[in-house]
């Protein structure tokens, strides 16, 4: 919760609040009751003027919707509390949730939409080409650096689903690459790519960075909107506040797409 409370971006926080409010308007209000039927106490769920036994298919459906509503109300309370603690004196940004359509060119004649279906089809932790270090472990995955582990913790606490080093095919390349992180932004039904680059003072590494930058832009991704680049060196360690600012800019920029 430390990252969520301290570093959640302002516009992204507003987007999450608006999204949860929007989702709650679509979910029915229900109540759980107990009724005696033929001398036996039966649990029922009431929706409007209708009552359904919990054990029926309809009852189970509305029970799942009730649990979904309870979870969203819990999340909304957390986010509204964070807003009141940190941003109460700010005007509430107009970050309204809506689907945006961003595409990735995987070949000269093929474009895929960067939505939930694209994200779900990605394989998590798919890169086996380089060694990992066991001291950079988090939530079932060994990360290649402490900075990448910190990034994974940040996204997890933000509630942002991500895939680590999935295989991605980009137009113009002969084999897939392994993007460091691919995020799914549920509120906009879109994905963001994130490459974290170390050793930026190394000429060889800068050359690799230039190639990566070109590969992504040639495939149609807009830097700082579709793909984030972050860096660290021995002299300038990675600071999660930098990522928070980059993510906020990407989220806010995305909300401008109609």
C-alpha positions as CSV (number, residue, x, y, z in Angstrom):
1,X,0.0,0.0,0.0
2,X,3.0,2.3,0.4
3,X,3.4,3.0,-3.4
4,X,-0.4,3.3,-3.8
5,X,-0.8,5.9,-1.0
6,X,2.3,7.9,-1.8
7,X,2.9,7.6,-5.6
8,X,-0.4,7.0,-7.4
9,X,-0.6,9.6,-10.2
10,X,-3.2,12.3,-9.8
11,X,-4.9,12.0,-13.2
12,X,-4.8,8.2,-13.0
13,X,-6.3,8.3,-9.5
14,X,-9.2,10.4,-10.9
15,X,-9.6,8.0,-13.8
16,X,-9.9,5.1,-11.4
17,X,-12.5,6.9,-9.2
18,X,-14.6,7.8,-12.3
19,X,-14.3,4.3,-13.6
20,X,-15.5,2.7,-10.4
21,X,-18.3,5.1,-10.1
22,X,-19.3,4.3,-13.6
23,X,-19.2,0.6,-13.0
24,X,-21.2,0.9,-9.8
25,X,-24.0,2.6,-11.7
26,X,-24.3,-0.5,-13.8
27,X,-24.4,-3.0,-11.0
28,X,-27.7,-3.8,-9.2
29,X,-28.2,-3.1,-5.6
30,X,-29.1,-6.2,-3.7
31,X,-29.7,-7.4,-0.1
32,X,-29.4,-10.8,1.5
33,X,-32.3,-12.1,3.5
34,X,-33.5,-15.3,5.2
35,X,-37.0,-16.6,4.7
36,X,-38.8,-19.6,6.1
37,X,-40.1,-21.9,3.4
38,X,-42.1,-25.0,4.5
39,X,-40.6,-24.6,7.9
40,X,-37.0,-24.4,6.6
41,X,-34.9,-21.3,6.7
42,X,-33.7,-20.4,3.2
43,X,-31.2,-17.7,2.1
44,X,-32.5,-15.4,-0.6
45,X,-31.1,-12.4,-2.4
46,X,-33.5,-9.5,-3.1
47,X,-33.1,-7.4,-6.3
48,X,-35.7,-4.7,-6.4
49,X,-39.0,-6.4,-5.7
50,X,-37.8,-9.8,-6.7
51,X,-36.3,-12.5,-4.5
52,X,-34.2,-15.5,-5.6
53,X,-33.0,-18.5,-3.7
54,X,-29.2,-18.4,-3.4
55,X,-28.8,-21.9,-4.7
56,X,-30.6,-21.2,-8.0
57,X,-28.7,-20.2,-11.2
58,X,-30.3,-16.7,-11.0
59,X,-29.5,-16.4,-7.3
60,X,-25.9,-17.3,-7.9
61,X,-25.7,-14.8,-10.7
62,X,-26.9,-12.0,-8.5
63,X,-24.8,-13.1,-5.6
64,X,-21.7,-12.8,-7.8
65,X,-22.8,-9.4,-8.9
66,X,-23.3,-8.4,-5.2
67,X,-19.7,-9.6,-4.4
68,X,-18.4,-7.6,-7.4
69,X,-20.3,-4.5,-6.2
70,X,-18.9,-4.9,-2.7
71,X,-15.3,-5.2,-4.0
72,X,-15.7,-2.1,-6.2
73,X,-17.2,-0.1,-3.3
74,X,-14.3,-1.1,-1.2
75,X,-11.8,0.0,-3.9
76,X,-13.7,3.2,-4.4
77,X,-13.5,4.1,-0.7
78,X,-9.7,3.5,-0.7
79,X,-9.2,5.7,-3.8
80,X,-11.5,8.5,-2.5
81,X,-9.7,8.5,0.8
82,X,-6.3,8.8,-0.9
83,X,-7.7,11.7,-3.0
84,X,-9.0,13.5,0.1
85,X,-5.6,13.0,1.8
86,X,-3.4,14.3,-1.0
87,X,-5.5,16.2,-3.6
88,X,-8.5,17.6,-1.8
89,X,-7.5,21.1,-2.7
90,X,-7.1,20.4,-6.4
91,X,-9.9,20.6,-8.9
92,X,-11.0,17.1,-10.0
93,X,-9.5,16.3,-13.4
94,X,-11.9,15.4,-16.3
95,X,-10.4,11.9,-16.8
96,X,-13.4,10.0,-18.0
97,X,-13.0,6.2,-18.7
98,X,-13.7,5.2,-22.3
99,X,-12.3,2.6,-24.8
100,X,-9.4,3.9,-26.9
101,X,-8.2,2.0,-29.9
102,X,-4.4,1.9,-30.3
103,X,-2.8,-0.6,-32.7
104,X,0.5,-2.3,-33.1
105,X,1.9,-3.3,-36.5
106,X,3.2,-6.9,-36.2
107,X,3.9,-7.1,-40.0
108,X,3.5,-4.7,-43.0
109,X,0.0,-6.1,-43.5
110,X,-1.2,-6.9,-40.0
111,X,-2.2,-4.6,-37.1
112,X,-3.5,-5.8,-33.8
113,X,-5.6,-3.7,-31.4
114,X,-3.9,-3.2,-28.0
115,X,-6.8,-4.3,-25.9
116,X,-7.6,-6.9,-23.2
117,X,-7.7,-9.7,-25.8
118,X,-4.2,-8.8,-26.9
119,X,-3.0,-8.7,-23.3
120,X,-4.6,-12.0,-22.3
121,X,-2.9,-13.8,-25.2
122,X,0.6,-12.7,-24.1
123,X,2.8,-15.2,-22.3
124,X,4.1,-14.0,-19.0
125,X,7.8,-14.3,-18.1
126,X,8.6,-15.7,-21.6
127,X,12.3,-14.7,-22.0
128,X,14.7,-17.5,-21.3
129,X,17.7,-16.0,-23.2
130,X,19.4,-14.3,-20.2
131,X,20.1,-15.4,-16.6
132,X,18.2,-14.0,-13.6
133,X,19.2,-13.3,-10.1
134,X,17.4,-14.9,-7.2
135,X,17.6,-11.9,-5.0
136,X,15.3,-10.0,-7.3
137,X,12.2,-12.2,-6.6
138,X,8.7,-11.0,-6.3
139,X,5.3,-12.7,-6.6
140,X,6.5,-15.8,-8.4
141,X,8.9,-14.2,-10.8
142,X,12.7,-13.5,-10.7
143,X,13.5,-10.1,-12.2
144,X,16.7,-9.2,-13.9
145,X,17.4,-6.2,-11.7
146,X,16.3,-4.6,-8.5
147,X,14.8,-1.7,-10.5
148,X,12.6,-4.1,-12.5
149,X,11.5,-5.7,-9.3
150,X,10.6,-2.3,-7.8
151,X,8.6,-1.6,-11.0
152,X,6.7,-4.8,-10.7
153,X,5.8,-4.0,-7.1
154,X,4.7,-0.5,-8.1
155,X,2.4,-1.8,-10.8
156,X,1.0,-4.5,-8.5
157,X,0.2,-2.0,-5.8
158,X,-1.4,0.3,-8.4
159,X,-3.7,-2.5,-9.3
160,X,-2.3,-2.5,-12.9
161,X,-2.1,-6.0,-14.5
162,X,1.1,-6.6,-16.4
163,X,3.1,-9.3,-18.2
164,X,6.8,-9.4,-17.7
165,X,9.0,-10.0,-20.8
166,X,6.3,-11.4,-23.1
167,X,7.2,-12.2,-26.7
168,X,6.1,-9.4,-29.0
169,X,6.4,-9.4,-32.8
170,X,7.0,-6.0,-34.3
171,X,6.8,-5.1,-38.0
172,X,10.2,-5.0,-39.7
173,X,11.8,-7.6,-37.3
174,X,12.4,-11.3,-38.1
175,X,11.9,-12.6,-34.6
176,X,9.9,-11.6,-31.5
177,X,11.4,-9.3,-28.9
178,X,10.7,-9.4,-25.1
179,X,9.3,-6.1,-23.9
180,X,10.2,-5.6,-20.2
181,X,6.6,-4.9,-19.2
182,X,3.2,-4.8,-21.0
183,X,0.5,-3.2,-18.9
184,X,-3.2,-3.4,-19.2
185,X,-5.1,-0.2,-18.3
186,X,-8.6,-1.6,-17.6
187,X,-10.2,1.9,-17.4
188,X,-9.3,2.6,-21.1
189,X,-9.2,-1.0,-22.3
190,X,-5.7,-0.5,-23.7
191,X,-2.2,-1.6,-23.2
192,X,1.0,0.3,-22.5
193,X,4.6,-1.0,-23.1
194,X,7.4,-0.2,-20.7
195,X,11.1,-0.6,-21.4
196,X,13.5,-0.1,-18.4
197,X,17.0,0.6,-19.5
198,X,20.1,0.5,-17.3
199,X,23.7,1.6,-18.0
200,X,22.6,4.6,-20.1
201,X,26.1,6.0,-20.0
202,X,27.4,3.0,-21.9
203,X,27.8,3.7,-25.6
204,X,26.9,0.1,-26.5
205,X,23.8,0.3,-24.4
206,X,22.8,3.6,-25.9
207,X,23.1,2.1,-29.3
208,X,20.7,-0.8,-28.3
209,X,18.4,1.8,-26.8
210,X,18.3,3.7,-30.1
211,X,17.5,0.5,-32.0
212,X,14.7,-0.4,-29.5
213,X,13.2,3.1,-29.8
214,X,13.2,2.9,-33.6
215,X,11.6,-0.6,-33.6
216,X,8.7,0.5,-31.4
217,X,8.0,3.7,-33.3
218,X,8.2,1.9,-36.7
219,X,5.6,-0.5,-35.3
220,X,3.3,2.5,-34.7
221,X,3.8,3.1,-31.0
222,X,3.9,6.7,-29.8
223,X,6.7,7.3,-27.1
224,X,5.3,8.5,-23.8
225,X,1.8,7.5,-24.8
226,X,2.0,3.9,-25.9
227,X,5.4,3.1,-24.6
228,X,7.3,4.4,-21.6
229,X,11.1,4.4,-21.3
230,X,12.8,4.6,-17.9
231,X,16.5,4.5,-17.0
232,X,19.0,4.0,-14.2
233,X,22.7,4.0,-13.7
234,X,25.1,3.4,-10.8
235,X,25.3,7.2,-10.3
236,X,21.6,7.8,-10.7
237,X,19.5,4.9,-9.2
238,X,16.0,4.4,-10.3
239,X,13.4,6.4,-8.5
240,X,9.8,5.2,-8.5
241,X,8.5,8.8,-8.6
242,X,10.0,9.1,-12.1
243,X,7.8,6.2,-13.3
244,X,4.8,7.6,-11.5
245,X,5.2,10.9,-13.4
246,X,5.7,9.1,-16.7
247,X,2.7,6.9,-16.2
248,X,0.5,9.8,-15.3
249,X,1.5,11.6,-18.5
250,X,0.7,8.5,-20.6
251,X,-2.7,8.0,-18.9
252,X,-3.7,11.7,-19.2
253,X,-2.6,11.7,-22.9
254,X,-4.6,8.6,-23.6
255,X,-7.8,10.1,-22.1
256,X,-7.6,12.7,-24.8
257,X,-8.3,10.1,-27.5
258,X,-11.9,9.9,-28.5
